[in-house]
Amino acid sequence: MKVKTSVILPNDLLEIVNSLSGKYKSRSQFIEIALRYYIAQIKREKQNSRDLEIIDRFADRLNKETYDVLKYQIPL
């Protein structure tokens, strides 16, 4: 369900939106797609940050495991 809303934008930003929204049905559709893209990006960055924290927390153990496995490799 879509809800009509009002947003106040600076004139320069509105001009950019207008210039880029030509291939979309409307300015509203362009803004909706841009917001969905931006929100998805924020979620990805948040997840990547959590993943990095987990990797950092276990880095010493993972590095020791990796070193142990590499000792079993046969030189080429």
C-alpha positions in Angstrom: 0.0 0.0 0.0 1.4 3.4 -0.9 0.8 6.5 1.2 0.9 10.0 -0.1 3.5 12.1 1.8 5.2 15.4 1.5 9.0 15.9 1.5 10.9 19.1 1.6 14.1 19.0 -0.5 16.6 21.7 -1.3 16.2 23.1 -4.8 19.5 21.8 -6.1 18.6 18.2 -5.0 15.2 18.5 -6.6 16.8 19.6 -9.9 19.0 16.6 -9.8 16.1 14.3 -9.1 14.1 15.8 -11.9 17.0 15.4 -14.4 17.5 11.7 -13.4 13.9 10.6 -13.1 13.1 10.9 -16.8 13.2 7.1 -17.5 10.9 6.3 -14.6 7.1 6.6 -14.5 7.4 9.5 -12.1 9.6 11.4 -9.8 7.9 9.5 -6.9 8.9 6.2 -8.5 12.5 7.4 -8.9 12.7 8.5 -5.2 11.1 5.2 -4.0 13.7 3.2 -6.0 16.5 5.4 -4.7 15.4 5.0 -1.1 15.0 1.3 -1.4 18.5 1.0 -2.9 20.0 3.3 -0.2 18.3 1.3 2.6 19.5 -2.0 1.2 23.0 -0.5 1.1 22.8 0.5 4.8 21.6 -2.9 5.7 24.5 -4.6 3.8 27.0 -2.3 5.5 25.5 -3.1 8.9 25.7 -6.8 8.2 29.2 -6.6 6.9 30.2 -4.7 10.0 28.7 -7.5 12.2 30.5 -10.1 10.1 33.8 -8.3 10.5 33.4 -8.1 14.2 32.8 -11.9 14.4 35.9 -12.6 12.2 38.0 -10.2 14.3 36.8 -11.9 17.5 38.0 -15.3 16.3 40.9 -14.2 14.1 43.7 -15.6 16.4 42.0 -19.0 16.5 41.3 -19.0 12.8 44.9 -18.0 12.0 46.2 -20.8 14.2 44.0 -23.3 12.5 45.1 -22.1 9.0 48.7 -22.4 10.0 48.2 -25.9 11.3 46.5 -27.0 8.0 49.2 -25.4 5.9 51.9 -27.5 7.7 50.3 -30.6 6.1 50.7 -29.3 2.6 53.3 -31.0 0.3 55.7 -28.5 -1.3 55.2 -28.3 -5.0 
